[in-house]
Amino acid sequence: MFGKMIKENRMKAAIGLREFAGRVGISPGYLSDLENEKVPPPSEKVILDMALTLGIDKKELLAAASKVDPEVAEYVAQEPRAADFLRMA
């Protein structure tokens, strides 16, 4: 699902595979493997760079990758009550 979303949005934006890989700091081969669902989604940072480059919602892309927004993770780490709430939810 993640790879398909990346490929579809990259094609809509008319960005070539090599160009997109260069913009987000990954190899073209790795991007190809991502788009073809041969490897798991990359780190949150790379996903955020991908969303920015493609002009798509970062939350949607993070969700497709089953990842948590780093801002949310940092907040939860700093707020013990938020972490307790999430554990109970």
HELIX and SHEET records of a PDB file:
HELIX    1   1 PHE A    2  LYS A   12  1                                  11    
HELIX    2   2 LEU A   17  VAL A   24  1                                   8    
HELIX    3   3 PRO A   28  GLU A   35  1                                   8    
HELIX    4   4 GLU A   44  LEU A   54  1                                  11    
HELIX    5   5 LYS A   58  ALA A   64  1                                   7    
HELIX    6   6 PRO A   70  GLN A   78  1                                   9    
HELIX    7   7 PRO A   80  MET A   88  1                                   9    
END                                                                             
